């Protein structure tokens, strides 16, 4: 591939553009955004930007596209890109609008349809998945986990009001986004969910029309139990995970330096390093690591160019969206 089209030139679109350039320095990037101001900013970064997809496709003849707009706009954009015979990478959807239609269209045209699920590309989550599965297979024992993810909603994008981007919308709210980000890797590591129990309410003065904090107990089909605490009110951004069973104890503080296993003989936690080096964008919490974003883009390129299998799919994501709907209900 020599040329790629990025739909949406906001913060995520610009981040993807930067990562594409780091991964494929010779690749040409063009873009689409309805905002004249964003198109002008993109031009300063060397990205030729257009007001519509048809205009960009006619002028640039890109070979694939990345959808980096707000989730509720994804379905229509994906459909348009597929109709223009472009392989599609899309950011988190959070809703299943157009899932059946777009999967059918992609299959009909034999086009790759790739769905981002960045946590599946984190070295820490993959390490914990391997450790848990090995432990359960070798011992026949089960594990439990406790996981708290939270951050004060106005701090998510300090450069804009939280009511002005998609986390202010009930269908794609901040709590729902956290579920959409973290449930896939929990599902991948511990298996499908058999049953849930939910407690939820609003404990802040945030101007949102959805509960701002959830406590969820998950029972996986293999017998694993998990307690998931999700909120958009924690003053400090937090991602604290602990998994324990008779003979296994893992701790993760949400960043590459915060992964530990417990050495019972020594009676102490031992650090685990799953990265030789890692990149971090200073505008975000230290829980946000750039390596995973690069790795999933590499997976997309391999899918388009070599027919590689993606780690996540629309079919799998449908199960997660169904689970989120049950939690919210």
KEKE-3310 file (N, C-alpha, C; in steps of 0.2 Angstrom, whole numbers, plus 5000, padded with zeros to 4 digits):
npx = (5004:5002:4995:4984:4968:4962:4948:4941:4948:4952:4958:4960:4961:4973:4982:4982:4987:5000:5005:5004:5014:5025:5026:5025:5035:5035:5022:5009:4997:4981:4966:4949:4937:4924:4925:4932:4942:4949:4954:4962:4972:4977:4983:4994:5001:5005:4995:4984:4968:4950:4933:4924:4921:4919:4925:4938:4942:4941:4950:4962:4963:4965:4971:4966:4956:4955:4944:4940:4931:4917:4909:4895:4894:4900:4894:4888:4898:4908:4900:4900:4913:4916:4908:4915:4925:4936:4947:4943:4948:4942:4939:4934:4917:4905:4891:4880:4876:4872:4880:4877:4873:4885:4895:4890:4891:4905:4909:4903:4910:4923:4932:4943:4938:4941:4941:4945:4953:4961:4966:4968:4980:4990:5005:5004:4991:4991:5001:4995:4984:4990:4996:4986:4978:4987:4989:4976:4974:4985:4983:4969:4962:4952:4951:4949:4945:4948:4944:4946:4942:4943:4941:4940:4928:4928:4942:4946:4947:4956:4956:4944:4926:4918:4904:4904:4909:4908:4907:4897:4885:4872:4871:4884:4892:4904:4906:4901:4910:4922:4918:4917:4930:4937:4930:4932:4946:4945:4935:4942:4953:4947:4936:4919:4905:4894:4884:4878:4878:4873:4876:4872:4873:4872:4884:4890:4891:4891:4886:4878:4867:4867:4871:4885:4894:4897:4896:4900:4897:4904:4901:4910:4909:4918:4919:4926:4926:4923:4925:4920:4923:4918:4919:4917:4921:4932:4945:4959:4966:4963:4968:4967:4971:4968:4972:4968:4972:4973:4989:4992:4995:4992:4996:4991:4994:4990:4999:5015:5025:5019:5016:5015:5020:5016:5029:5028:5038:5048:5040:5036:5031:5035:5042:5036:5041:5035:5038:5052:5054:5043:5031:5023:5010:5010:4999:4989:4983:4994:4991:4989:4996:5007:5012:5003:4993:5001:5004:4991:4988:4998:4994:4982:4987:4994:4983:4977:4987:4992:4983:4981:4975:4964:4964:4953:4935:4920:4910:4914:4913:4900:4895:4900:4894:4881:4882:4886:4874:4865:4871:4869:4855)
npy = (4994:5011:5023:5030:5034:5045:5047:5060:5071:5075:5074:5060:5056:5063:5058:5044:5047:5052:5040:5031:5037:5035:5021:5018:5027:5031:5031:5039:5051:5055:5065:5067:5079:5087:5099:5115:5121:5111:5104:5114:5114:5101:5102:5109:5099:5092:5085:5081:5087:5084:5089:5079:5061:5056:5066:5065:5052:5052:5061:5057:5043:5032:5017:5011:5014:5024:5025:5038:5045:5052:5039:5036:5040:5031:5019:5024:5030:5019:5011:5019:5019:5006:5004:5011:5003:5001:4994:4994:5001:5004:5014:5011:5007:5006:5005:4995:4999:4996:4985:4972:4974:4981:4971:4961:4968:4970:4956:4953:4961:4956:4963:4968:4971:4980:4980:4991:4987:4991:4987:4973:4973:4976:4973:4969:4964:4953:4946:4943:4936:4924:4919:4916:4907:4896:4893:4889:4878:4869:4867:4865:4873:4888:4906:4922:4939:4957:4973:4990:5004:5020:5038:5055:5063:5077:5077:5069:5074:5087:5098:5101:5104:5091:5089:5092:5082:5064:5057:5064:5060:5049:5036:5034:5036:5040:5030:5019:5019:5015:5002:4997:4997:4989:4977:4968:4963:4957:4947:4940:4935:4928:4922:4919:4927:4922:4926:4941:4953:4969:4985:5002:5020:5038:5048:5060:5078:5079:5084:5074:5062:5049:5034:5037:5028:5011:4995:4979:4962:4948:4932:4921:4908:4898:4897:4907:4921:4939:4956:4971:4988:5003:5020:5037:5047:5047:5056:5054:5047:5030:5013:4999:4982:4966:4949:4933:4917:4900:4899:4908:4925:4940:4957:4973:4990:4997:5003:5001:4999:4995:4981:4966:4950:4938:4932:4918:4911:4920:4929:4941:4955:4954:4963:4963:4965:4969:4976:4982:4995:5009:5020:5035:5047:5063:5070:5063:5051:5041:5028:5026:5019:5021:5010:4999:5005:5006:4993:4987:4994:4989:4976:4978:4983:4971:4962:4968:4967:4954:4946:4942:4937:4947:4952:4956:4957:4961:4952:4947:4958:4961:4953:4958:4971:4967:4962:4974:4981:4973:4975:4989:4989)
npz = (5000:4996:4998:5009:5016:5028:5038:5046:5055:5068:5085:5086:5073:5069:5077:5072:5059:5062:5068:5057:5049:5056:5056:5042:5033:5020:5015:5008:5015:5015:5018:5025:5031:5038:5043:5040:5046:5052:5041:5036:5046:5044:5032:5035:5041:5031:5025:5012:5012:5011:5008:5007:5005:4992:4984:4989:4986:4972:4968:4974:4974:4985:4993:5005:5020:5035:5048:5058:5066:5076:5085:5082:5069:5061:5054:5042:5035:5034:5026:5014:5011:5008:4997:4988:4986:4996:5008:5025:5040:5056:5070:5088:5089:5098:5096:5087:5075:5058:5057:5052:5038:5034:5036:5027:5015:5014:5013:5001:4992:4995:5004:5016:5032:5046:5064:5077:5092:5104:5117:5116:5110:5119:5128:5141:5143:5135:5141:5153:5150:5144:5155:5164:5157:5155:5168:5172:5164:5167:5181:5183:5191:5196:5193:5201:5197:5200:5195:5192:5183:5179:5176:5178:5169:5162:5161:5151:5137:5139:5131:5126:5129:5138:5135:5121:5113:5108:5121:5128:5124:5127:5120:5117:5128:5141:5151:5144:5134:5141:5144:5131:5128:5137:5140:5128:5129:5142:5139:5129:5137:5148:5143:5136:5144:5156:5166:5174:5187:5192:5199:5199:5198:5199:5205:5204:5199:5186:5170:5162:5155:5160:5170:5181:5187:5189:5196:5193:5193:5185:5179:5171:5158:5160:5174:5180:5190:5190:5196:5191:5191:5185:5181:5178:5186:5195:5202:5199:5185:5183:5182:5188:5190:5197:5198:5205:5211:5218:5219:5209:5206:5200:5196:5190:5185:5175:5166:5157:5166:5177:5179:5188:5195:5208:5218:5227:5235:5238:5244:5238:5227:5210:5196:5179:5163:5148:5137:5128:5124:5126:5119:5124:5123:5129:5131:5136:5149:5159:5156:5143:5130:5116:5108:5107:5098:5086:5084:5081:5069:5061:5061:5053:5041:5037:5036:5025:5015:5016:5019:5033:5049:5058:5076:5082:5078:5069:5071:5084:5091:5091:5101:5112:5112:5114:5127:5134:5132:5140:5153:5154:5154)
capx = (5000:5006:4992:4979:4964:4959:4941:4940:4955:4952:4963:4962:4964:4979:4986:4983:4992:5007:5008:5005:5020:5031:5026:5026:5037:5034:5015:5005:4991:4976:4961:4942:4934:4919:4928:4937:4948:4953:4957:4968:4977:4980:4987:5000:5005:5007:4990:4979:4962:4945:4927:4919:4924:4919:4930:4945:4943:4942:4957:4968:4964:4968:4970:4963:4954:4954:4938:4942:4926:4913:4906:4888:4894:4904:4891:4887:4905:4910:4896:4902:4920:4916:4905:4921:4930:4941:4947:4942:4949:4937:4939:4928:4910:4901:4884:4880:4872:4875:4884:4875:4874:4892:4898:4888:4894:4912:4910:4901:4916:4929:4936:4945:4934:4945:4939:4950:4952:4968:4969:4971:4987:4994:5009:5002:4985:4992:5005:4991:4980:4994:4998:4979:4976:4992:4988:4970:4975:4989:4981:4962:4959:4949:4954:4945:4949:4945:4946:4944:4944:4940:4944:4935:4926:4931:4949:4947:4950:4956:4956:4937:4921:4915:4898:4904:4911:4903:4906:4892:4879:4870:4872:4891:4894:4910:4906:4900:4916:4926:4916:4919:4938:4940:4927:4935:4951:4943:4932:4947:4957:4943:4931:4912:4901:4888:4879:4880:4875:4875:4874:4874:4870:4875:4887:4893:4887:4892:4880:4877:4860:4868:4874:4892:4898:4895:4899:4897:4900:4904:4903:4912:4907:4923:4918:4930:4922:4926:4921:4922:4921:4919:4917:4919:4921:4939:4949:4965:4965:4965:4966:4970:4968:4971:4969:4971:4969:4978:4995:4993:4993:4994:4994:4993:4992:4987:5004:5020:5029:5015:5014:5018:5017:5018:5033:5027:5044:5051:5035:5035:5029:5041:5040:5036:5042:5033:5041:5059:5053:5036:5029:5017:5008:5010:4992:4984:4985:5000:4988:4988:5003:5006:5014:4997:4990:5005:5003:4985:4989:5002:4989:4977:4991:4995:4977:4975:4992:4994:4977:4982:4969:4963:4963:4946:4931:4913:4906:4915:4911:4893:4894:4902:4889:4875:4884:4885:4867:4863:4874:4866:4848)
capy = (5000:5017:5029:5029:5040:5046:5050:5063:5074:5077:5072:5053:5056:5066:5053:5039:5049:5052:5033:5028:5040:5031:5014:5018:5033:5033:5031:5046:5051:5061:5065:5070:5081:5092:5106:5119:5123:5104:5103:5118:5111:5095:5104:5111:5093:5089:5080:5084:5086:5086:5090:5073:5055:5055:5070:5063:5046:5054:5065:5053:5035:5029:5010:5009:5020:5023:5029:5041:5050:5050:5032:5036:5042:5026:5015:5027:5031:5013:5009:5023:5017:4999:5005:5014:4997:5002:4991:4999:5001:5008:5015:5009:5009:5007:5003:4990:5002:4994:4979:4966:4977:4982:4964:4958:4971:4968:4950:4953:4964:4953:4968:4968:4976:4979:4984:4992:4985:4992:4984:4967:4973:4978:4967:4967:4960:4947:4942:4940:4930:4918:4916:4914:4901:4891:4891:4885:4872:4865:4865:4864:4878:4894:4912:4928:4946:4963:4978:4996:5008:5027:5044:5061:5064:5083:5077:5065:5078:5094:5104:5103:5102:5084:5089:5093:5076:5059:5054:5067:5057:5043:5030:5033:5039:5039:5023:5014:5018:5011:4995:4995:4996:4984:4970:4963:4959:4952:4941:4936:4932:4924:4918:4922:4929:4918:4929:4947:4957:4976:4990:5008:5026:5044:5051:5067:5083:5079:5085:5068:5058:5041:5033:5039:5023:5005:4990:4974:4956:4944:4925:4918:4902:4893:4898:4913:4927:4945:4962:4976:4994:5007:5026:5043:5052:5046:5062:5052:5042:5024:5006:4994:4975:4961:4942:4929:4910:4897:4898:4913:4932:4945:4964:4978:4997:5000:5005:4996:4999:4993:4974:4962:4944:4937:4926:4915:4909:4926:4933:4948:4956:4954:4966:4960:4970:4966:4980:4984:5002:5010:5027:5038:5053:5067:5074:5058:5047:5036:5022:5026:5018:5021:5004:4995:5008:5005:4986:4986:4997:4984:4970:4980:4982:4964:4960:4970:4965:4947:4941:4940:4937:4952:4950:4957:4957:4964:4947:4946:4964:4961:4950:4963:4976:4964:4962:4981:4982:4970:4979:4996:4988)
capz = (5000:4996:5000:5014:5017:5035:5038:5053:5056:5075:5089:5085:5066:5068:5080:5068:5054:5065:5069:5051:5046:5060:5053:5035:5032:5013:5014:5007:5019:5013:5023:5024:5037:5036:5046:5036:5051:5053:5034:5036:5051:5041:5026:5038:5043:5024:5023:5008:5015:5007:5012:5006:5003:4985:4982:4990:4982:4965:4967:4977:4973:4990:4993:5011:5024:5042:5050:5065:5067:5082:5084:5079:5061:5058:5050:5035:5032:5032:5020:5008:5009:5005:4990:4984:4985:5000:5014:5030:5047:5060:5078:5092:5087:5104:5094:5081:5069:5051:5057:5047:5032:5031:5035:5021:5009:5014:5011:4994:4988:4997:5006:5023:5037:5052:5069:5082:5099:5106:5123:5114:5107:5124:5130:5148:5143:5132:5146:5158:5146:5143:5162:5167:5153:5157:5175:5173:5160:5171:5188:5183:5196:5193:5196:5201:5196:5202:5190:5192:5178:5180:5175:5178:5162:5160:5160:5145:5132:5142:5126:5124:5134:5137:5132:5114:5109:5109:5127:5131:5121:5131:5117:5117:5134:5144:5154:5139:5130:5145:5143:5125:5127:5141:5139:5123:5132:5147:5136:5126:5142:5152:5140:5136:5150:5157:5169:5177:5192:5191:5203:5195:5200:5198:5211:5203:5196:5179:5166:5158:5156:5161:5177:5180:5190:5189:5199:5189:5194:5179:5179:5164:5156:5163:5181:5182:5193:5190:5198:5187:5194:5180:5182:5175:5192:5198:5200:5196:5180:5186:5179:5193:5189:5201:5197:5210:5212:5223:5215:5204:5208:5195:5198:5184:5187:5169:5162:5156:5172:5183:5179:5193:5197:5215:5220:5234:5239:5240:5247:5236:5220:5205:5190:5173:5158:5142:5132:5128:5125:5124:5118:5127:5121:5135:5132:5139:5155:5157:5154:5136:5127:5109:5105:5105:5092:5081:5082:5077:5062:5058:5059:5048:5035:5036:5034:5018:5010:5016:5021:5040:5053:5064:5082:5084:5072:5070:5074:5091:5094:5092:5107:5117:5112:5117:5134:5136:5132:5146:5159:5155:5156)
cpx = (5004:5002:4985:4975:4961:4953:4941:4947:4955:4958:4965:4964:4971:4984:4988:4988:4999:5010:5009:5012:5026:5031:5028:5028:5035:5027:5013:4999:4987:4970:4954:4940:4929:4921:4933:4943:4952:4957:4963:4974:4981:4984:4994:5004:5007:5002:4985:4972:4956:4938:4922:4923:4924:4924:4937:4946:4944:4948:4963:4969:4967:4967:4967:4961:4954:4948:4939:4937:4922:4909:4899:4888:4897:4900:4890:4893:4908:4907:4899:4909:4920:4913:4910:4927:4936:4941:4947:4944:4945:4939:4933:4921:4905:4893:4885:4876:4876:4879:4883:4876:4881:4896:4897:4891:4902:4914:4909:4907:4923:4934:4937:4941:4937:4942:4944:4948:4959:4970:4971:4978:4992:4998:5007:4996:4986:4996:5000:4986:4984:4995:4991:4978:4981:4991:4982:4971:4979:4987:4973:4958:4957:4953:4948:4949:4944:4948:4943:4946:4940:4944:4939:4934:4929:4939:4951:4950:4950:4955:4949:4932:4918:4908:4898:4907:4907:4902:4900:4885:4878:4872:4880:4895:4901:4911:4905:4906:4921:4924:4918:4926:4940:4937:4930:4941:4950:4939:4937:4952:4953:4938:4924:4909:4895:4882:4882:4876:4877:4872:4876:4870:4874:4878:4890:4888:4888:4886:4879:4870:4861:4871:4882:4897:4894:4899:4896:4901:4899:4905:4904:4910:4911:4923:4922:4925:4926:4922:4924:4919:4923:4916:4920:4920:4928:4943:4956:4963:4967:4963:4970:4967:4972:4968:4972:4968:4974:4984:4997:4991:4996:4992:4996:4990:4990:4993:5010:5024:5026:5012:5018:5015:5020:5023:5032:5033:5047:5046:5034:5033:5035:5038:5041:5037:5040:5035:5048:5058:5046:5036:5023:5016:5006:5003:4987:4987:4990:4997:4988:4995:5002:5008:5008:4994:4994:5004:4997:4985:4993:4998:4984:4981:4992:4989:4975:4980:4994:4989:4978:4976:4969:4962:4956:4942:4924:4909:4907:4913:4904:4891:4895:4897:4883:4876:4883:4878:4863:4865:4870:4858:4847)
cpy = (5006:5023:5027:5035:5039:5050:5053:5065:5078:5074:5064:5052:5058:5061:5047:5041:5049:5044:5029:5031:5036:5024:5013:5025:5036:5033:5038:5045:5057:5060:5068:5072:5087:5099:5109:5120:5116:5103:5108:5116:5105:5097:5106:5105:5089:5084:5084:5082:5088:5086:5083:5067:5054:5060:5068:5056:5047:5057:5061:5046:5031:5021:5007:5015:5019:5028:5031:5046:5048:5043:5032:5038:5036:5022:5017:5028:5024:5010:5012:5021:5010:5000:5008:5009:4998:4998:4996:4997:5006:5008:5012:5011:5010:5005:4999:4992:4999:4988:4974:4968:4978:4976:4961:4961:4970:4961:4949:4955:4961:4958:4967:4973:4975:4983:4985:4990:4985:4988:4976:4967:4975:4972:4965:4963:4953:4942:4939:4935:4924:4915:4913:4907:4895:4888:4887:4878:4867:4862:4863:4868:4884:4900:4917:4934:4952:4969:4984:5001:5015:5033:5050:5063:5071:5082:5072:5068:5085:5100:5105:5101:5095:5084:5090:5088:5070:5056:5058:5064:5050:5037:5029:5036:5037:5032:5018:5013:5014:5003:4992:4994:4990:4977:4966:4960:4955:4946:4937:4932:4927:4920:4922:4923:4925:4922:4936:4949:4964:4980:4997:5014:5032:5047:5057:5072:5084:5080:5080:5065:5051:5040:5034:5033:5017:5000:4983:4967:4951:4937:4923:4911:4896:4893:4903:4918:4933:4951:4967:4983:4999:5014:5032:5049:5052:5052:5060:5046:5035:5018:5001:4987:4971:4954:4937:4922:4907:4895:4903:4920:4937:4952:4969:4985:5001:5003:5000:4994:4996:4986:4970:4955:4943:4931:4924:4913:4915:4930:4940:4949:4957:4958:4962:4965:4966:4970:4982:4992:5003:5018:5029:5045:5057:5070:5069:5055:5043:5029:5021:5025:5017:5014:5000:4998:5006:4997:4984:4989:4992:4978:4972:4980:4975:4961:4962:4967:4958:4943:4939:4941:4943:4949:4951:4957:4960:4959:4946:4953:4965:4958:4954:4969:4973:4964:4969:4983:4979:4973:4985:4995:4986)
cpz = (5000:4998:5004:5015:5025:5035:5045:5055:5063:5078:5087:5077:5065:5072:5076:5062:5056:5066:5062:5048:5050:5057:5046:5032:5025:5011:5013:5011:5016:5018:5021:5031:5034:5038:5042:5040:5051:5046:5034:5040:5048:5036:5029:5040:5036:5022:5018:5010:5010:5011:5012:5004:4996:4982:4983:4986:4974:4963:4969:4975:4978:4990:4999:5015:5031:5044:5058:5067:5074:5080:5080:5071:5058:5053:5043:5032:5030:5026:5013:5006:5006:4998:4986:4984:4990:5006:5020:5037:5051:5067:5081:5090:5092:5102:5088:5075:5062:5051:5052:5040:5029:5031:5029:5015:5008:5011:5003:4990:4990:4999:5014:5027:5044:5058:5075:5089:5103:5112:5121:5111:5113:5127:5137:5147:5140:5137:5151:5156:5146:5150:5165:5163:5154:5164:5176:5169:5164:5177:5188:5188:5192:5196:5197:5199:5199:5198:5191:5187:5178:5178:5175:5171:5159:5158:5154:5139:5135:5137:5124:5129:5133:5134:5124:5110:5112:5116:5131:5129:5125:5127:5116:5122:5137:5147:5149:5135:5134:5144:5136:5124:5131:5141:5134:5126:5138:5144:5132:5131:5146:5149:5140:5143:5151:5161:5172:5182:5192:5196:5200:5198:5197:5204:5210:5200:5189:5175:5160:5160:5157:5167:5176:5184:5190:5193:5196:5191:5188:5181:5172:5164:5159:5170:5184:5184:5192:5193:5195:5189:5188:5182:5178:5180:5196:5197:5197:5191:5183:5182:5183:5192:5194:5199:5201:5210:5217:5218:5210:5207:5204:5197:5191:5186:5181:5164:5162:5162:5178:5183:5184:5193:5204:5216:5227:5238:5242:5244:5245:5229:5216:5198:5184:5168:5151:5136:5133:5128:5123:5123:5122:5125:5128:5136:5136:5146:5153:5156:5147:5133:5119:5105:5102:5099:5086:5079:5079:5070:5058:5056:5054:5041:5032:5033:5026:5013:5010:5018:5028:5043:5058:5070:5085:5077:5074:5073:5082:5095:5095:5099:5113:5118:5115:5125:5137:5137:5139:5153:5160:5156:5163)
residu = (UNK:UNK:UNK:UNK:UNK:UNK:UNK:UNK:UNK:UNK:UNK:UNK:UNK:UNK:UNK:UNK:UNK:UNK:UNK:UNK:UNK:UNK:UNK:UNK:UNK:UNK:UNK:UNK:UNK:UNK:UNK:UNK:UNK:UNK:UNK:UNK:UNK:UNK:UNK:UNK:UNK:UNK:UNK:UNK:UNK:UNK:UNK:UNK:UNK:UNK:UNK:UNK:UNK:UNK:UNK:UNK:UNK:UNK:UNK:UNK:UNK:UNK:UNK:UNK:UNK:UNK:UNK:UNK:UNK:UNK:UNK:UNK:UNK:UNK:UNK:UNK:UNK:UNK:UNK:UNK:UNK:UNK:UNK:UNK:UNK:UNK:UNK:UNK:UNK:UNK:UNK:UNK:UNK:UNK:UNK:UNK:UNK:UNK:UNK:UNK:UNK:UNK:UNK:UNK:UNK:UNK:UNK:UNK:UNK:UNK:UNK:UNK:UNK:UNK:UNK:UNK:UNK:UNK:UNK:UNK:UNK:UNK:UNK:UNK:UNK:UNK:UNK:UNK:UNK:UNK:UNK:UNK:UNK:UNK:UNK:UNK:UNK:UNK:UNK:UNK:UNK:UNK:UNK:UNK:UNK:UNK:UNK:UNK:UNK:UNK:UNK:UNK:UNK:UNK:UNK:UNK:UNK:UNK:UNK:UNK:UNK:UNK:UNK:UNK:UNK:UNK:UNK:UNK:UNK:UNK:UNK:UNK:UNK:UNK:UNK:UNK:UNK:UNK:UNK:UNK:UNK:UNK:UNK:UNK:UNK:UNK:UNK:UNK:UNK:UNK:UNK:UNK:UNK:UNK:UNK:UNK:UNK:UNK:UNK:UNK:UNK:UNK:UNK:UNK:UNK:UNK:UNK:UNK:UNK:UNK:UNK:UNK:UNK:UNK:UNK:UNK:UNK:UNK:UNK:UNK:UNK:UNK:UNK:UNK:UNK:UNK:UNK:UNK:UNK:UNK:UNK:UNK:UNK:UNK:UNK:UNK:UNK:UNK:UNK:UNK:UNK:UNK:UNK:UNK:UNK:UNK:UNK:UNK:UNK:UNK:UNK:UNK:UNK:UNK:UNK:UNK:UNK:UNK:UNK:UNK:UNK:UNK:UNK:UNK:UNK:UNK:UNK:UNK:UNK:UNK:UNK:UNK:UNK:UNK:UNK:UNK:UNK:UNK:UNK:UNK:UNK:UNK:UNK:UNK:UNK:UNK:UNK:UNK:UNK:UNK:UNK:UNK:UNK:UNK:UNK:UNK:UNK:UNK:UNK:UNK:UNK:UNK:UNK:UNK:UNK:UNK:UNK:UNK:UNK:UNK:UNK:UNK:UNK:UNK:UNK:UNK:UNK:UNK:UNK:UNK:UNK:UNK:UNK:UNK:UNK:UNK:UNK:UNK:UNK)
# end
